[in-house]
Amino acid sequence: MNDADIARSISVAAELIQGADGLLITAGAGIGVDSGLPDFRGDQGFWKAYPPLAEAGIGFMDIARQATFEDQPRLAWGFYGHRLQLYRDTVPHAGFGLLQAFGAQMANGSFVYTSNVDGQFQKAGFDAAQIVECHGSIHHLQCLAACKVDIWPADELVVDVDEATCTLRSDLPRCPHCGGLARPNILMFEDWTYLSERTDLQLGRLDLWLKTVRHLVVIEMGAGTAIPSVRRKGEGLKVPVIRINPNEWRIRTPDSVSIPLGACEALERILIAIRN
């Protein structure tokens, strides 16, 4: 797509936003790149962020499993503990504020649907009651054995990770009910004990909100095809989608538009188009 095509796409996106009465923000991992978060696209991107796992030949789909917590709990918690602290320390980029501003101008406001577990939308000031985290949250814990249907905040958890080996040095988190190992309340690969109750409640609130919106527009950012949860959500609603993605930007949904840029740049250019 050349510069002129991008400019036309941005103009169309601005018109779609101005004609909507509700904004659904759908986001994958790519939205966090402008905040300095690592891009896990493919093993090479993952290993760049975690050299010790590269040396051991452990890919993202290897570490992000329930079985790793069972077999190598300090390695599993080394990885997730490092991510937890990284997300706690990260400052959301300016694009989050622009999304809030777009939604604030609409009669029914905005709602967020994200596969990200990092809590960046809440940190940026979005209402937690208006967010769906379809893969769970690293800021919440559960029992690895799912001894009870209980999900609790990780606010009190202190992690000390040896970055040279990607292993946890501090005490392993424990379930307050059975004393067994605790794990993040995140949907992993081949995961049979993930507790979905928190996400199910979020999805119920989203469904109720969607019934109030007559002219919905979706802004999708940084959502790839490798794990297509976010792309499918927006496309399945049969409404206009503004797809922002510098790599996998094409879209076939009717009345939709593609913008092959990073999230922050695209949102800033859309704001300028709205003001003009």
N, C-alpha and C positions, 0 to 999 in steps of 0.2 A: 504494500500500500504506500503510495507516494504522499508527499506533504499536502497536496491539494485534496486528496481523498480523505486524509486524516482530518483536515479542517472541516470538510463537509460532514464527516461523521460526528465531530464535536458539535457542530451546529444542530444536527438532528437530535443528538443527545440532549442538548439544552432545551429544545422544543418539547421533547418527551417529558422532561422533568417539569417544565412549566405547565404542561397540560394534565399532570397527575394530581390525584388527591391522596395518594399513599405511596410511600417508597419502601420497597423491600431491598435491603442491602444484603447481598450474598457474597461471601468472601472465603477464599482459600488461602493457602500459605503465602502466596505471592504478595498479598497486601502488606505483609510485614517487612518485606525487603527494604522499603524506604525508611523503616525504623531501625535498620541495621541488623535485623534477624537473619539467620542463615537460610539459604535456599536448599531444601533437601531433594531437589529434582534429580532423581537417579542416584546411584551409589557414589558417583564422583563428587556431586555436590554435598552429599551427606558426609563423606570421608574428609572432605576439605574442612568441615566444621569439627570433625572428631577424628584426628589423626591416630589416636591409640586404637580405635576400632578399625581404621584402615589397615594398620599393621597386622591386626588379628584377622582381617578378611571378614569382619562382621558388618553386614549391611543393615540398612534401616529396617527392612522386613525381618531381619534376624533378631535384632535387639527389642523391637516393639512387639513383643509377644508375651502372653501370659506365662508360657513355659520358661522364659528367661528369668522371670521372678521366682519361679519354683526351683530352677536348677542353678542359677547364678545371681542370687538376690542383690549382692553388693555391686555387681556390674550393671544390672538392670536399674538399680536405684542410683548408681553413679551417673548413668545417662539421663534419667528422668530428674534426678536431683539437680544436675547441672542446668537442665532446661528450665526447671522451676525457678532457680535463682536468676537465670538470664531473663526470663519474662518478668520477674519482679523488678529487675533493674532497668528494663527497657522503657523508653519514653515514646508513646505513640506519635507518629508523624502528623503533620498538619492536615493531611487528607481526611483524618477522622473527624476533625472539626468541620471541614467542608461538608461531609456527609450529614452531620448533625444540622448544619445550616439549611441544606436542601430539604431535609425532612421537616424542619420547623416551619417551613413556608407552606406545607400541605395540610389540608383539613384534618386528615387522619394520621399525620405524623409518619414515623418510620418504624420498621422492625428489622432486626438483624437475624440472618441465618448463616452460620459459619461452621466450617469443619475445623477451625483452629481451636486449639485447647489452651491458648496462651492468656486469655482474659484481657486482651488489649482493648476490646470495645468497652468493657466495664471501666478499665483504667482511664480511657479517654473521656468518660463521662456519660456514656449511654446508659439508659435505664436497664438494670438487670432483668426487669420483668418484660422487657421488649427484645430479648435476645434468646435465640436457640443455638446451643452448642451441640451439633448433631453427633459429634464424636466424644462428647464429655469435656471435662476440664481438668487440667493439671493442678488447679488450685483446690481440688476436692479429692478426698481419699475414700477408700472402701476396703473391706477385708478381702484378701486374696482368695480365701475360700468361700467368700460370700456367706459367712455364718449367719448373718442377719441382713435384712434389707435396710441398710443404714449407710448414708453418705454424709461425710462430715468435712468441714473446711480444713485446708492445710495451712491456715494462717499461723499456727503455733509451731509448725514443723521447721526445724533448723537443719540445714544440710551442709555437710563439709565433704567436698568431693576432691579426690586426688586426680587432677586433670592429666597428669602424666600417664595414668593407667585407666582413667574413666571409671574409678571405683569409689564407692561411698566409704568414708572414714568414720563418720559419725554413726550413732546407733541407728539400726534399722527401724523404720516406723512400724508400730504395732497396732493391731486392732484392739479397741478398748473393751470389746465384748469377750473375745476368746483368747487374746494375747498372741494370736498368730500374726504373720506378716501382713502389713497393709500395703496397698498399691494405689496408684493414681486411679481416679474414676474416669478412665479414658478407654474408649473402645480400641482394642489392639487387634493384631492379626491372630486368627485362630483363638479367639477369646470366648471362653464358655462361662465365665463368672462375672462378666461386666454387668453392673447394675444400671439399668437404663431409666430408672424411675425419675430422676431429676430431669433428664432430657425429655422424657414423655410429658411431663408437666409443661415444659417450655413449648413443646410442639402443640399442646392443647391451647395454650394462650395465643400462639401464632394463628391457628385455625380460626379462633374466634375473631381475631383482628382482621383477617382477610375477608371475613363476611361483612365488615363495615366499609370496605374500600370498593368504590365503583370504577375508578380509573387508576389502576395500579401500574407502576413502572418498577422494573428491577434494575439495580446497578450491581453487576457482578465483577468482582476484582480478583485477580490472581488465582483463579480456579482452573486447574489442569484436568487432563483426561485420565491420568494414571489412577486417581481416586476420584471418580466423577460425581460424588454426592452433591456437591454444590451446583455444578452445571445442570444436573438433572432436575434439581428443585426449581430453578428459575425457568428453564425451558418447559417444564411440565405444567406451569401455570397458564400457558397460552396467552401471555401478555407481552408487551414490548420489553426487551432486555437490552441493556447497554452493557456490552461485554468489554471490559478493560483488561487486556492481557498482552504483554509484549511478545509472547512466544506463540501461544495457541489462541489466536484472536478470532478466528473465523466463526461465524454463527449463521444458522439457516432459519431460525425462528422468525415467522412473519413479523414485519414492522419493527424488527430489531436492528441494532447497529453495533459495529465492532470498532474498537479503538486500540491499535497496537502500541500502547505506551504503558509505562509504569503507573501505578495508582495515583500517586501524588500529582505527577505532572498532568495526567488526564483530567483529574478533578479540578485542578487550578485552571486549566484551559476551558473547561465546561463553565466554571463560574464566570470567567471573563466573557464568554459567549452569552450567558444569561444577562449579564449587566449591560451588554451592548444591544 
